[in-house]
Amino acid sequence: MAQTALNDAKFLTSNLIRMSQGEKPQTYLPKQPVYAIPVGEKWAAVKWGRFKFYGRIGWFVRRLADLSLYIKFLPLSKALIVWRYGQVKQEVCEVCD
């Protein structure tokens, strides 16, 4: 999974930096990813650690996870638009018209 690969890459990079500075590497502790599986309209299955959510509650938890991801990459105002409507407002492109 991409989440696991990104977490592992951050860990490895951190340890390589530590080792290049003469420090001991940290012990690897794998981070359990959050699984969110959309099943249908307003229905999802989510496994977050030892918690499991199904149905509309799962869908809502998944939507909150989507919002937290959008906020990492977009300004809050645009993140809320993408989250609410599921699409980014496109700027006018003179080349594409």
Backbone as ProteinMPNN parsed JSONL, in Angstrom:
{"seq_chain_A": "MAQTALNDAKFLTSNLIRMSQGEKPQTYLPKQPVYAIPVGEKWAAVKWGRFKFYGRIGWFVRRLADLSLYIKFLPLSKALIVWRYGQVKQEVCEVCD", "coords_chain_A": {"N_chain_A": [[0.829, -1.176, 0.0], [0.386, 2.276, -0.628], [0.42, 4.087, 1.54], [1.855, 2.675, 3.494], [4.307, 2.353, 2.172], [5.148, 5.036, 1.945], [5.411, 5.731, 4.656], [7.411, 3.922, 5.423], [9.498, 4.841, 3.798], [9.97, 7.4, 4.882], [10.873, 6.643, 7.416], [13.207, 5.173, 6.763], [14.741, 7.162, 5.486], [15.088, 8.949, 7.613], [16.634, 7.354, 9.331], [18.927, 6.966, 7.74], [19.927, 9.564, 7.648], [20.434, 9.952, 10.388], [22.442, 7.994, 10.754], [24.433, 8.973, 9.05], [25.244, 11.114, 10.497], [26.575, 9.995, 12.522], [25.016, 8.882, 14.508], [23.045, 6.374, 16.257], [20.869, 4.13, 14.506], [17.256, 4.209, 14.639], [14.907, 1.86, 16.054], [12.845, -0.123, 14.016], [9.406, 0.336, 13.858], [6.563, -0.797, 12.637], [3.928, 1.029, 11.084], [0.521, 0.785, 11.277], [-1.623, 0.907, 8.559], [-4.585, 2.842, 7.713], [-7.502, 1.405, 6.595], [-9.842, 2.079, 4.151], [-12.689, 1.389, 2.511], [-14.71, 2.155, -0.063], [-18.019, 1.164, -0.689], [-20.513, 1.55, -1.786], [-23.0, 3.988, -2.676], [-22.789, 6.349, -0.241], [-21.864, 4.448, 1.63], [-19.484, 2.572, 3.354], [-16.612, 0.618, 4.347], [-14.476, 0.718, 7.041], [-11.354, 0.243, 8.538], [-9.589, 1.035, 11.254], [-6.963, 0.801, 12.987], [-7.805, -0.945, 15.835], [-10.432, -0.392, 15.566], [-13.528, -0.652, 13.836], [-15.654, 0.4, 11.271], [-18.773, 0.439, 9.692], [-21.078, 0.823, 6.954], [-23.135, 3.756, 6.863], [-21.839, 5.21, 8.854], [-19.201, 4.366, 8.49], [-18.831, 5.423, 5.936], [-18.967, 8.17, 6.531], [-16.719, 8.466, 8.223], [-14.744, 7.825, 6.398], [-15.05, 9.972, 4.615], [-14.234, 12.068, 6.277], [-11.562, 11.363, 6.524], [-10.788, 11.751, 3.878], [-11.058, 14.555, 3.735], [-9.067, 15.361, 5.555], [-6.809, 14.621, 4.135], [-7.038, 16.23, 1.811], [-6.661, 18.741, 2.955], [-3.989, 18.689, 3.528], [-2.792, 19.156, 1.074], [-3.988, 21.312, -0.192], [-5.098, 24.778, 0.039], [-7.238, 25.657, 2.803], [-9.814, 26.671, 2.022], [-10.088, 25.788, -0.677], [-9.762, 23.063, -0.262], [-12.061, 22.422, 1.174], [-13.985, 22.884, -0.804], [-13.327, 20.924, -2.713], [-13.732, 18.673, -1.133], [-16.457, 18.891, -0.556], [-17.736, 18.928, -3.089], [-16.36, 17.102, -4.59], [-14.671, 17.653, -6.67], [-12.196, 19.707, -8.28], [-12.296, 23.176, -8.771], [-11.794, 24.308, -11.971], [-9.396, 26.402, -13.477], [-9.588, 28.788, -16.132], [-8.233, 27.809, -19.153], [-6.281, 29.039, -21.644], [-4.979, 27.68, -23.669], [-6.308, 25.242, -23.818], [-8.896, 25.852, -24.601]], "CA_chain_A": [[0.0, 0.0, 0.0], [1.139, 3.528, -0.728], [0.608, 4.648, 2.88], [2.925, 1.924, 4.139], [5.553, 2.67, 1.473], [5.553, 6.394, 2.331], [5.863, 5.677, 6.046], [8.696, 3.222, 5.451], [10.5, 5.718, 3.182], [10.316, 8.43, 5.876], [11.664, 5.986, 8.457], [14.518, 4.856, 6.218], [15.452, 8.42, 5.289], [15.465, 9.435, 8.944], [17.748, 6.534, 9.828], [20.124, 7.247, 6.942], [20.449, 10.848, 8.127], [20.999, 9.706, 11.715], [23.68, 7.234, 10.613], [25.452, 9.826, 8.427], [25.697, 12.044, 11.533], [27.241, 9.193, 13.548], [24.064, 8.446, 15.527], [22.514, 5.025, 16.079], [19.543, 4.109, 13.871], [16.12, 3.871, 15.492], [14.285, 0.565, 15.815], [11.674, -0.038, 13.135], [8.088, -0.009, 14.377], [5.656, -0.59, 11.508], [2.707, 1.784, 11.338], [-0.625, 0.114, 10.655], [-2.397, 1.864, 7.764], [-6.043, 2.877, 7.833], [-8.146, 0.874, 5.398], [-11.173, 2.64, 3.906], [-13.165, 0.79, 1.267], [-16.056, 2.578, -0.441], [-18.763, 0.016, -1.199], [-21.63, 2.044, -2.569], [-23.344, 5.367, -2.366], [-22.88, 6.622, 1.199], [-21.619, 3.222, 2.383], [-18.069, 2.204, 3.306], [-16.054, -0.186, 5.43], [-13.234, 1.346, 7.485], [-10.633, -0.413, 9.635], [-8.638, 2.008, 11.759], [-6.42, 0.137, 14.17], [-8.724, -1.997, 16.277], [-11.803, 0.069, 15.353], [-14.123, -0.978, 12.534], [-16.882, 1.142, 11.017], [-19.438, -0.033, 8.476], [-22.304, 1.519, 6.579], [-23.074, 5.223, 6.761], [-20.795, 5.706, 9.76], [-17.958, 4.12, 7.767], [-18.768, 6.411, 4.843], [-18.664, 9.465, 7.123], [-15.329, 8.415, 8.669], [-13.935, 7.89, 5.175], [-15.125, 11.353, 4.114], [-13.367, 12.875, 7.137], [-10.187, 11.026, 6.143], [-10.563, 12.462, 2.614], [-10.866, 15.97, 4.04], [-7.749, 15.564, 6.172], [-5.821, 14.517, 3.059], [-7.149, 17.428, 0.969], [-6.105, 19.881, 3.689], [-2.529, 18.602, 3.454], [-2.297, 19.562, -0.235], [-4.687, 22.491, -0.707], [-5.553, 25.735, 1.047], [-8.468, 25.193, 3.434], [-11.014, 27.014, 1.244], [-10.185, 24.877, -1.823], [-9.931, 21.702, 0.254], [-13.485, 22.261, 1.501], [-14.727, 22.787, -2.067], [-13.073, 19.592, -3.271], [-14.38, 17.708, -0.255], [-17.92, 18.982, -0.679], [-18.227, 18.636, -4.438], [-15.611, 16.009, -5.188], [-13.904, 18.08, -7.839], [-11.498, 20.979, -8.137], [-12.702, 24.179, -9.75], [-10.739, 24.47, -12.954], [-9.147, 27.733, -13.997], [-9.735, 28.837, -17.571], [-6.955, 27.566, -19.817], [-6.344, 29.577, -23.006], [-4.484, 26.663, -24.587], [-7.279, 24.16, -23.925], [-10.179, 26.279, -25.191]], "C_chain_A": [[0.878, 1.246, 0.0], [1.405, 4.131, 0.642], [1.787, 3.978, 3.585], [4.27, 2.266, 3.501], [6.05, 4.061, 1.853], [6.081, 6.422, 3.766], [7.237, 5.012, 6.15], [9.808, 4.093, 4.865], [10.927, 6.822, 4.152], [11.21, 7.839, 6.969], [13.088, 5.725, 7.967], [15.354, 6.113, 6.026], [15.949, 8.98, 6.618], [16.658, 8.654, 9.488], [19.026, 6.771, 9.039], [20.762, 8.567, 7.372], [21.11, 10.678, 9.492], [22.359, 9.01, 11.604], [24.791, 8.09, 9.993], [26.016, 10.85, 9.424], [26.345, 11.305, 12.708], [26.328, 8.729, 14.669], [23.595, 7.027, 15.227], [21.151, 5.093, 15.38], [18.453, 3.734, 14.881], [15.591, 2.493, 15.112], [13.031, 0.755, 14.977], [10.42, -0.508, 13.857], [7.08, 0.253, 13.262], [4.388, 0.142, 11.942], [1.574, 1.116, 10.572], [-1.435, 1.133, 9.852], [-3.886, 1.795, 8.087], [-6.608, 2.362, 6.511], [-9.538, 1.48, 5.29], [-11.628, 2.168, 2.532], [-14.571, 1.291, 0.969], [-16.786, 1.408, -1.096], [-19.917, 0.45, -2.08], [-21.904, 3.481, -2.19], [-23.591, 5.512, -0.867], [-22.766, 5.357, 2.056], [-20.154, 2.866, 2.236], [-17.727, 1.308, 4.49], [-14.697, 0.427, 5.772], [-12.652, 0.532, 8.637], [-9.506, 0.527, 10.036], [-8.095, 1.472, 13.07], [-7.347, -0.99, 14.584], [-10.191, -1.59, 16.114], [-12.267, -0.28, 13.947], [-15.45, -0.241, 12.419], [-17.475, 0.655, 9.702], [-20.672, 0.819, 8.199], [-22.106, 3.015, 6.469], [-22.017, 5.811, 7.687], [-19.423, 5.511, 9.116], [-17.756, 5.12, 6.649], [-18.372, 7.777, 5.395], [-17.205, 9.522, 7.599], [-14.395, 8.509, 7.463], [-13.916, 9.297, 4.615], [-14.253, 12.278, 4.963], [-11.891, 12.614, 6.818], [-9.831, 11.714, 4.818], [-10.26, 13.931, 2.873], [-9.488, 16.213, 4.643], [-6.641, 15.47, 5.13], [-5.85, 15.754, 2.174], [-6.493, 18.626, 1.635], [-4.577, 19.865, 3.65], [-1.984, 19.182, 2.153], [-2.894, 20.858, -0.768], [-4.936, 23.492, 0.413], [-6.926, 25.3, 1.567], [-9.709, 25.477, 2.591], [-11.188, 26.076, 0.046], [-10.388, 23.439, -1.377], [-11.396, 21.444, 0.579], [-14.345, 22.147, 0.247], [-14.56, 21.401, -2.662], [-13.797, 18.537, -2.451], [-15.891, 17.717, -0.444], [-18.412, 18.515, -2.039], [-17.476, 17.516, -5.137], [-14.851, 16.372, -6.442], [-13.244, 19.422, -7.56], [-12.051, 21.934, -9.173], [-11.537, 24.41, -10.691], [-10.623, 25.937, -13.369], [-9.309, 27.674, -15.511], [-8.342, 28.692, -18.185], [-7.075, 28.025, -21.278], [-5.901, 28.539, -24.031], [-5.542, 25.606, -24.86], [-8.572, 24.565, -24.616], [-10.223, 26.124, -26.685]], "O_chain_A": [[1.973, 1.253, 0.563], [2.5, 4.636, 0.89], [2.615, 4.651, 4.199], [5.262, 2.449, 4.206], [7.248, 4.251, 2.061], [7.089, 7.07, 4.046], [8.113, 5.484, 6.874], [10.931, 4.089, 5.37], [12.111, 7.147, 4.236], [12.184, 8.463, 7.391], [14.056, 6.019, 8.669], [16.538, 6.133, 6.362], [17.09, 9.429, 6.727], [17.586, 9.241, 10.043], [20.111, 6.775, 9.621], [21.986, 8.676, 7.45], [22.204, 11.19, 9.73], [23.313, 9.393, 12.281], [25.957, 7.952, 10.363], [27.108, 11.383, 9.231], [26.627, 11.898, 13.749], [26.811, 8.23, 15.685], [23.725, 6.537, 14.105], [20.37, 6.01, 15.634], [18.712, 3.027, 15.855], [15.799, 2.019, 13.995], [12.253, 1.682, 15.204], [10.379, -1.612, 14.4], [6.773, 1.409, 12.97], [3.851, -0.098, 13.024], [1.666, 0.91, 9.362], [-1.89, 2.129, 10.414], [-4.373, 0.818, 8.657], [-6.23, 2.835, 5.439], [-10.325, 1.403, 6.234], [-11.022, 2.508, 1.516], [-15.523, 0.913, 1.651], [-16.227, 0.737, -1.964], [-20.252, -0.244, -3.04], [-21.127, 4.109, -1.47], [-24.484, 4.879, -0.305], [-23.461, 5.203, 3.061], [-19.627, 2.855, 1.123], [-18.449, 1.249, 5.486], [-13.865, 0.63, 4.888], [-13.354, 0.178, 9.584], [-8.587, 0.782, 9.258], [-8.692, 1.665, 14.13], [-7.643, -1.884, 13.792], [-11.09, -2.347, 16.479], [-11.496, -0.211, 12.99], [-16.265, -0.252, 13.342], [-16.759, 0.48, 8.716], [-21.229, 1.449, 9.099], [-21.054, 3.488, 6.039], [-21.37, 6.8, 7.343], [-18.573, 6.399, 9.19], [-16.647, 5.61, 6.435], [-17.541, 8.469, 4.806], [-16.531, 10.531, 7.392], [-13.374, 9.196, 7.513], [-12.867, 9.772, 4.18], [-13.603, 13.176, 4.428], [-11.073, 13.534, 6.84], [-8.713, 12.201, 4.649], [-9.321, 14.489, 2.304], [-8.814, 17.175, 4.276], [-5.635, 16.172, 5.235], [-4.795, 16.28, 1.82], [-5.845, 19.435, 0.97], [-3.944, 20.917, 3.732], [-0.846, 19.651, 2.115], [-2.353, 21.443, -1.706], [-4.982, 23.123, 1.587], [-7.685, 24.649, 0.849], [-10.571, 24.609, 2.459], [-12.298, 25.617, -0.225], [-11.101, 22.678, -2.031], [-11.916, 20.365, 0.291], [-15.324, 21.401, 0.231], [-15.537, 20.772, -3.067], [-14.403, 17.618, -3.001], [-16.523, 16.662, -0.486], [-19.399, 17.784, -2.128], [-17.919, 17.033, -6.179], [-14.433, 15.493, -7.196], [-13.693, 20.177, -6.698], [-12.255, 21.554, -10.326], [-10.419, 24.678, -10.251], [-11.626, 26.619, -13.582], [-9.178, 26.602, -16.103], [-7.398, 29.37, -17.781], [-7.864, 27.477, -22.048], [-6.406, 28.529, -25.153], [-5.671, 25.125, -25.986], [-9.273, 23.714, -25.162], [-11.236, 26.442, -27.309]]}, "name": "protein", "num_of_chains": 1, "seq": "MAQTALNDAKFLTSNLIRMSQGEKPQTYLPKQPVYAIPVGEKWAAVKWGRFKFYGRIGWFVRRLADLSLYIKFLPLSKALIVWRYGQVKQEVCEVCD"}
